[in-house]
Amino acid sequence: MKINNPMVKSGDRSAMALKLDYYSSVYKAVKKNKTPHEKHSLRFIKSEMSKMKAKLQPTLLKRIWYSRPGNAVRHFVSGNNMNFKVHKLNISRLQQDQVQDYNRQNLSAAIKNAGFTVSMEGVLNRMISQDLDKFHIRYSDVASGNAEFLLDFKKLPGSEVYYFEKFQASSRPSVDSLLNNTASVVHKEFSMLDKTRFTAREAANLVNGKAVCKLEDGKENWVYLDATKGMATGRLEAVNFNLEKELSKLPIQKWENLTYRSTVINTLKSGSSREINLQQNGSTIKYNVEAAPRQRTVKLTDRHNQIIPIGSVKQNSQTAKAKELVEKAETRKSNVVNLDSKTRVSL
């Protein structure tokens, strides 16, 4: 109850009734064949049961009798003061360990769902155990080599539970830009509480000048980061763009395969590029393609990372199709029987 509902109040009646029922079951099961150590635990359980019954059915006398001063006096007089103190301390430690372990599992799942694939359980354990109000973890991996991340975690007020609040993505300059003194870094903060959320790969592509497609209210919007005029922190802007329409203009091999087509489109929608095979003049040529929604087109590059004009590819495609049509027409013509050249048969 405490783990799944960290904001529930300690005096919640439904939770207390469940706890009383559990303590009653434990008491009945153990009291018949109890060991010396279990006798001390049973005294503690019986005392806790009396307190819960008093809270579930309160009276003025019960409030006074089971108040904090009243409990202290009764436990001191009965000699159970140290016994009860040890039991409460052990239970508190056990609860804290369970809450932290469960919290770590939830945070790890949230991190993984956001696209951060490298395990961070070890550092999460260390940070959670420090009981800070908030903390952050730096993150980088080979899959997102063009960006670095800072993940922020915050504790829910009045609880021991942390949640994944936001992360910051920063572009990582290339070696060439550093050597040529043209390096610049773009930062952007992405909240995990927003209606529209971005994955690590999408964020990395955004801070590196790419656009990603997000579904908002059933409508696809292409989003890019406006980091013009030397702004270190970009601003998200949106533009409409029909990616599939532009891709269908290219002579892409296997484009009629729906699974392959969906894979290519989804990769480009995340802002990443994808290698494709284009049919040109009877030959197959490999290109990398990526979406360029601000220019209302797609961008093609060859294996040397040189930009290929889209017009030339479309023209070659049309030429190839025209040639194919001519060849088919010639084939049909050669298969036509010339009746005039045949000898007529008289019946």
Secondary structure, DSSP 8 states (H G I E B T S, - for coil): -TTT-TT--TT-HHHHHHHHHHHHHHHHHHGGG--HHHHHHHHHHHHHHHHHHHHHS--HHHHHHTSHHHHHHHHHHHT-HHHHHHHHHHHHHHHHHHHHHHHHHHHHHHHHHTT--S--HHHHHHHHHTT-SEEEEEE--GGGTTEEEEEEEEE-TTSS-EEEEEEEEEE---HHHHHTT-----EEEEESSSSS---HHHHHHHHTT--EEEEETTEEEEEEEE--TT-SB-EEEEE---HHHHHTTS-BTTTT-HHHHHHHHHHHHTT--EEEEEEETTEEEEEEEEEEGGGTEEEEE-TT--EE-HHHHHHHHHHHHHHHHHHHHHHHHHTS--GGGS-----
